[in-house]
């Protein structure tokens, strides 16, 4: 499920691409969706500032990442899919919800809320990375998620405050890494990702951490691997 195209006003493109690579490698058949709604605003990514005179549509922008093969989120049903995955990017906090503006008092797009509740009710896995775990924390009471660390640690974790917001939303936050720490876990992916086995919610920090792209890629791979494992296929 995409939220536009571009880290500051839509889907984080590197995260979306990493998810697609790992799904492809895992043999999954993929269909992409996005809500057919206006973006909260448009950011000029070369300046990091709002483009005041512009307005864009989330579905239309998401189609850039999907290479045109995308459908309205209203058409997504649990009957047709074994799992659902949400990349990060500020679009998850601006277009899929109002978290970027309202924090713990945020509202979630009605179709996003429907999808999360439907997959949860059906016992089908939900994968989320970066900022998007806030969606599960808001919609699925008591869900266990990770957005990484709970302290900024000199700028390594610039969005660490999100962990506190997750707790205020009623979720449980679990500290996880993006890079391998020592001693190395026998199952390294456990350091990168959290699996809430009760709710079948799988999360990984991704770009919540300031680190190299290959670390982001590996963490997302651990998330995708666990989502596919939970499908039982």
Buried (B, 14 or more C-beta within 10 A) or exposed (E): BBBBBBBBBBBBBBBBBBBBBBBEEBEBEEEBBBBBBEBBBBBBEEEEEBBEEEEBBBBBBBBBBBEEEBBBBBEBEBEEBBBBBBBBBBBBBBBBBBBBEEBBEBEBBEBBBBBBEBBBEBEBBBBBBBBBBBBBBBBBEEBBBBBBBBEEEEEBBBBBBBBEBBEEBEBBBBBBBBBEEEEEEEEBBBBBBBBBEEBBBBBBBBBBBEBEEEBBBBBBBBBBBBBBEBBEE
